Amino acid sequence: MQTKEIREKTIAELKAYKAELAKERCRLGLSMSSDEKVKSHKFTVLRKAIARVNTILTEKKESDNA
C-alpha cells in the first residue's frame, strides 16, 4: 500500500492495518522456522510497512493534540 493511501485512513483503520501486518510477519516467521520456502525479503518489506504505519499514526495523533 502506498504512503498516500495510508495517510487517507483513520486512526482506527491504521491500527487494524498494523495488526494485520504484524500477524502476517508472525506467520512468515513461523513458516520460515518450519523449513518452508520463504522469500526472506518479505521480512524487510513488512518491517518497513509497519514502521511507515507507526510514523503516520504518530503524526495523526500529534496533529489531533495540537
Phi and psi in degrees as GROMACS dihedral restraints (atoms count N, CA, C in turn):
[ dihedral_restraints ]
;  ai    aj    ak    al  type     phi  dphi    fc
    3     4     5     6     1   -72.5    20    10
    4     5     6     7     1   153.8    20    10
    6     7     8     9     1   -60.1    20    10
    7     8     9    10     1   -37.6    20    10
    9    10    11    12     1   -60.2    20    10
   10    11    12    13     1   -41.9    20    10
   12    13    14    15     1   -68.0    20    10
   13    14    15    16     1   -36.5    20    10
   15    16    17    18     1   -66.3    20    10
   16    17    18    19     1   -40.2    20    10
   18    19    20    21     1   -64.3    20    10
   19    20    21    22     1   -24.9    20    10
   21    22    23    24     1   -78.1    20    10
   22    23    24    25     1   -13.8    20    10
   24    25    26    27     1   -79.7    20    10
   25    26    27    28     1   157.3    20    10
   27    28    29    30     1   -81.3    20    10
   28    29    30    31     1   170.4    20    10
   30    31    32    33     1   -61.5    20    10
   31    32    33    34     1   -42.0    20    10
   33    34    35    36     1   -63.4    20    10
   34    35    36    37     1   -41.6    20    10
   36    37    38    39     1   -65.7    20    10
   37    38    39    40     1   -37.4    20    10
   39    40    41    42     1   -65.2    20    10
   40    41    42    43     1   -40.8    20    10
   42    43    44    45     1   -63.8    20    10
   43    44    45    46     1   -40.6    20    10
   45    46    47    48     1   -65.5    20    10
   46    47    48    49     1   -41.3    20    10
   48    49    50    51     1   -65.1    20    10
   49    50    51    52     1   -39.8    20    10
   51    52    53    54     1   -63.0    20    10
   52    53    54    55     1   -42.1    20    10
   54    55    56    57     1   -63.8    20    10
   55    56    57    58     1   -39.2    20    10
   57    58    59    60     1   -62.9    20    10
   58    59    60    61     1   -43.5    20    10
   60    61    62    63     1   -64.3    20    10
   61    62    63    64     1   -40.6    20    10
   63    64    65    66     1   -64.2    20    10
   64    65    66    67     1   -40.4    20    10
   66    67    68    69     1   -63.8    20    10
   67    68    69    70     1   -42.1    20    10
   69    70    71    72     1   -63.0    20    10
   70    71    72    73     1   -40.5    20    10
   72    73    74    75     1   -64.7    20    10
   73    74    75    76     1   -39.1    20    10
   75    76    77    78     1   -64.6    20    10
   76    77    78    79     1   -46.0    20    10
   78    79    80    81     1   -60.2    20    10
   79    80    81    82     1   -38.9    20    10
   81    82    83    84     1   -64.8    20    10
   82    83    84    85     1   -41.1    20    10
   84    85    86    87     1   -64.2    20    10
   85    86    87    88     1   -40.8    20    10
   87    88    89    90     1   -65.9    20    10
   88    89    90    91     1   -39.0    20    10
   90    91    92    93     1   -63.5    20    10
   91    92    93    94     1   -40.0    20    10
   93    94    95    96     1   -68.4    20    10
   94    95    96    97     1   -38.0    20    10
   96    97    98    99     1   -72.6    20    10
   97    98    99   100     1   -20.0    20    10
   99   100   101   102     1   -95.3    20    10
  100   101   102   103     1    21.6    20    10
  102   103   104   105     1    62.7    20    10
  103   104   105   106     1    26.5    20    10
  105   106   107   108     1   -81.8    20    10
  106   107   108   109     1   156.1    20    10
  108   109   110   111     1   -73.5    20    10
  109   110   111   112     1   117.8    20    10
  111   112   113   114     1  -130.7    20    10
  112   113   114   115     1   137.2    20    10
  114   115   116   117     1   -78.7    20    10
  115   116   117   118     1   111.1    20    10
  117   118   119   120     1   -67.0    20    10
  118   119   120   121     1   -21.2    20    10
  120   121   122   123     1   -66.8    20    10
  121   122   123   124     1   -18.0    20    10
  123   124   125   126     1   -65.5    20    10
  124   125   126   127     1   -29.0    20    10
  126   127   128   129     1   -59.8    20    10
  127   128   129   130     1   -46.1    20    10
  129   130   131   132     1   -64.5    20    10
  130   131   132   133     1   -43.1    20    10
  132   133   134   135     1   -61.4    20    10
  133   134   135   136     1   -45.9    20    10
  135   136   137   138     1   -67.3    20    10
  136   137   138   139     1   -41.2    20    10
  138   139   140   141     1   -61.1    20    10
  139   140   141   142     1   -42.6    20    10
  141   142   143   144     1   -69.1    20    10
  142   143   144   145     1   -35.5    20    10
  144   145   146   147     1   -65.6    20    10
  145   146   147   148     1   -41.6    20    10
  147   148   149   150     1   -63.8    20    10
  148   149   150   151     1   -42.3    20    10
  150   151   152   153     1   -63.3    20    10
  151   152   153   154     1   -39.3    20    10
  153   154   155   156     1   -62.6    20    10
  154   155   156   157     1   -43.8    20    10
  156   157   158   159     1   -65.3    20    10
  157   158   159   160     1   -42.2    20    10
  159   160   161   162     1   -60.6    20    10
  160   161   162   163     1   -41.3    20    10
  162   163   164   165     1   -62.9    20    10
  163   164   165   166     1   -45.8    20    10
  165   166   167   168     1   -67.9    20    10
  166   167   168   169     1   -37.4    20    10
  168   169   170   171     1   -59.7    20    10
  169   170   171   172     1   -45.1    20    10
  171   172   173   174     1   -62.3    20    10
  172   173   174   175     1   -43.6    20    10
  174   175   176   177     1   -61.0    20    10
  175   176   177   178     1   -43.7    20    10
  177   178   179   180     1   -65.7    20    10
  178   179   180   181     1   -40.8    20    10
  180   181   182   183     1   -65.1    20    10
  181   182   183   184     1   -40.8    20    10
  183   184   185   186     1   -67.2    20    10
  184   185   186   187     1   -37.8    20    10
  186   187   188   189     1   -71.1    20    10
  187   188   189   190     1   -29.5    20    10
  189   190   191   192     1   -70.7    20    10
  190   191   192   193     1   -33.9    20    10
  192   193   194   195     1   -78.0    20    10
  193   194   195   196     1   -24.4    20    10
